[in-house]
């Protein structure tokens, strides 16, 4: 019995010793024995924004036109719920909507980053075929989103619309 | 609710105690072009320098310079050379003079007009340092603001024609029980007042319970049931009163309808085009002709033609729509002339906004200030008024995103001059109808003998 206990204590001692020897250490340049090297300062991780979660599959092979439209519209809806004090002047075009989502809104809240893969160098939000999404201001608070669809030409029969047009 | 409101107004629709024949009668006709007409392809610079600028900006949306219909301005216009869209020859004639007679000009343009709370410069717009209309570039808000002249919004919105009726109806239509606000486009905000509302009509006249469609037609059965309900005797006083009022309403609708039907479609000697807008303009003409029988000295009429939101394609659809619109307007003015009513009716166009100067591919998008026209005998025709903007992209008139032009003339200025002609007087009344007017114009400066003293200057001298 005593022998078994002593064996277990010895094993635990050995494990603890190994952990102490091989534990990760913080890099301390001043105490380093290595010569100083030129390093790019690491970018601090940026805080996650809503688009990181809601548009994670936007434009990817995992998604589709319709799913992209749904995720984008849900995203915009979610933002609009948070920014009640808004005016169509702030998001009346594609580029203005992007700026609005990126923080140019009355609450100065950021919901996406301008270097997101679905935003081009001109600051336009693109669909999976790299066509600009069309923003159509309907009222002071609401917009319509239009994807050009597979033919990549807007205002044709294969366009995708949110909200869906009311059939009469 | 709208049915009840309509019933309430219909209840007043009966001719009673006509004013003396010597009393003047005036009608203001609002032609609302819903969707935002691309008015920089309606009124186009025609001289080589400005046309080159227009062409460079509009690219594939530019009309051919040689296709533009030349406008011959009077010396009181802005002195520049313009052409009209090639599908608008009827309006060209009204601008240059009926049958080539330059003394009978009936149409002028107001350039770069739009919704404003107060004058705004480009710097003030960019710095957000002046109050701006709510919901800029959006259909709903901008169409509404043209009709309310309250771009700052209000909790209880009324239209400027409604507020006008609140003041004028009891003054000018003393012996009439008819609403002075007639809509040929369903319910609108334009004619909603605090105490008055619009009377909705259709191209075929009033809304009645006439039996159509055969004995078993659902509408006929419904109408019969409704009439039966109205004819019952009710012990409850409220129920009885409601039944009587409703019954009277329909009797009066019938009265309006009978008078309307008594006018043949060619009663003016002018044939109106058989298009939707043509039939609307004919119905407006009939309604104007009934002013006396309805005991109205003052009347506003609201007409709407939608479909101008040409994002997808501009050139062909706008051409088709202008080709439909122009003959209807032309016939309307011609009919007024043939009935010698031309001095008593003033028509003006309005639209949500103008459109971007830059092409989005084949169409154009929502913008702001644009060009509108005023038409009628009281108009000192043959003028382009206001300040026509530079059409270069990113000019000092452009608020950005492809040529969205900052208006230099306010809707209030247009409305104020219309109301001067219509007979509104007194600074307090103008304040009630147009709360923002003093930001643009001091109404006490208006001198009927001097058009240059007026908010814009499109009225003939001594026309009010």
HADDOCK unambig.tbl for C-alpha pairs under 7 A between the chains (distance, minus, plus):
assign (segid A and resid 87 and name CA) (segid B and resid 134 and name CA) 6.75 0.50 0.50
assign (segid A and resid 87 and name CA) (segid B and resid 135 and name CA) 5.53 0.50 0.50
assign (segid A and resid 88 and name CA) (segid B and resid 135 and name CA) 4.96 0.50 0.50
assign (segid A and resid 88 and name CA) (segid B and resid 136 and name CA) 6.10 0.50 0.50
assign (segid A and resid 88 and name CA) (segid B and resid 137 and name CA) 6.87 0.50 0.50
assign (segid A and resid 88 and name CA) (segid B and resid 138 and name CA) 6.46 0.50 0.50
assign (segid A and resid 89 and name CA) (segid B and resid 135 and name CA) 6.12 0.50 0.50
assign (segid A and resid 89 and name CA) (segid B and resid 136 and name CA) 5.19 0.50 0.50
assign (segid A and resid 89 and name CA) (segid B and resid 137 and name CA) 6.50 0.50 0.50
assign (segid A and resid 92 and name CA) (segid B and resid 137 and name CA) 6.52 0.50 0.50
assign (segid A and resid 137 and name CA) (segid B and resid 137 and name CA) 6.59 0.50 0.50
assign (segid A and resid 137 and name CA) (segid B and resid 138 and name CA) 4.74 0.50 0.50
assign (segid A and resid 137 and name CA) (segid B and resid 139 and name CA) 6.95 0.50 0.50
assign (segid A and resid 138 and name CA) (segid B and resid 138 and name CA) 4.92 0.50 0.50
assign (segid A and resid 138 and name CA) (segid B and resid 139 and name CA) 5.27 0.50 0.50
assign (segid A and resid 138 and name CA) (segid B and resid 140 and name CA) 6.10 0.50 0.50
assign (segid A and resid 139 and name CA) (segid B and resid 135 and name CA) 6.26 0.50 0.50
assign (segid A and resid 139 and name CA) (segid B and resid 138 and name CA) 4.80 0.50 0.50
assign (segid A and resid 139 and name CA) (segid B and resid 139 and name CA) 6.01 0.50 0.50
assign (segid A and resid 139 and name CA) (segid B and resid 140 and name CA) 5.03 0.50 0.50
assign (segid A and resid 139 and name CA) (segid B and resid 141 and name CA) 5.74 0.50 0.50
assign (segid A and resid 140 and name CA) (segid B and resid 134 and name CA) 6.72 0.50 0.50
assign (segid A and resid 140 and name CA) (segid B and resid 135 and name CA) 3.94 0.50 0.50
assign (segid A and resid 140 and name CA) (segid B and resid 138 and name CA) 6.19 0.50 0.50
assign (segid A and resid 140 and name CA) (segid B and resid 141 and name CA) 6.32 0.50 0.50
assign (segid A and resid 155 and name CA) (segid B and resid 312 and name CA) 5.16 0.50 0.50
